[in-house]
Amino acid sequence: RALLHRDEPTPVALPNGLTVWLRARLHARDGARAAVHAMPAAAASEPAPAPAPAPAAPTPTLDEHRRLLIERTLAECGGNVSAAARRLGVSRGLLYRRLRGSAR
């Protein structure tokens, strides 16, 4: 409703991180209450406000991501290495090597 009181497009942040510029107009014909028109970000007259900076968290390494994926898949398979290997599309030996190698 707040968009109805503004003449210019307004940036609206979506939950997935994208910003959409919206302009709303009230139409009184055919029983339509209000219409919202989306505009491409390039057509907007002003840039979108910068999102608040997220707290700096250490960036996980590729090895950490790989280990988490293997551990999560093993947990979903109830610890069954053969089933986890099939689900991941790799051999059981590779899973054992990855688990042994990242535990050092």
N, C-alpha and C positions, 0 to 999 in steps of 0.2 A: 504493500500500500504506500510505502514511503516513496516509491518510484513515481507514483502518480503526481506528486507535488514538485517534481523536477522536470525542467524542459530539456536538459542535456542528458546524454547517455551516462549511466552510472556503472562503475565496475562492481561486479559481484563475484566474490571468490567462491568457487565450488569446492566440495569436500575433497576432490581428487587433485587439488592444487591448481587447476586451470582458472583463469579469470575470464568472465564473460561480461561484455558491456550490454546493458539493458536500458531500454527506454519504454515506459508504459504510457498508454493513452486510454482514456475512458471513452468508450463508444456507446451511444444510447440507442442504436438501431438494432432491430431484430432480437431484442432481449439480451444482447451481449453486454456483460457488465464491464469487463476491462480486457484489454489486449496487451500482451507484452511482446515486444519486438527485440530479437537478439541481433546484435551487430557484430561483425568481425572486429577483432581488436585493432586491426590496422585502420579501420574507418573511424575510430574514436578520435576525438579532438585532443585528448590528453592521455599521457601514458598511465598505465595501471600503477597504483601505489605499490611500493616494494613490500613484500611480506616481511613480517618480523623475523629477524634472524633466529635460527634454531640454535639451541645450546650446542657448543662444540663437543662432539663425541668422537672418540678415537675411531678412525675408519678401519673396519675389519679387513684383514688381508684375504687373498684368494684361498690360501690354505685354511683359514678359519671358516670361511664360507663352505668350503668343501667338507670340512670335518662336521660342521653343523648339519649339512644336508645328509651326510651319511648317518650321523647319530639319530636324526629325526626319522629317517626312513627305517633304520633298524628298530626304533621304538614303535613305529607304526606296524612293523611286521613282527612284533613281539620278540625281537632279538634273533629272528631267523635270518641268518646271513644269506642263505640261498635265495629266499624270497626277496630280501632287500636288493641283492645283486640283480635279480631279474627285473625288479621294478625300476632300478636305475639304469639297466641296460649295460652292465659291466660284469666282469667275472668275479667269483668269490675271492680269488687270489688278489685281485686288485683292491677289493674292499679291505682285506686283511693287511695288505701292504700300506694302504693309506692310513688305516687306523694305527698301525704299528709305527709308521714313519712320523706321524704328527704327534705321537705321545712322547717323543724324545725330549 
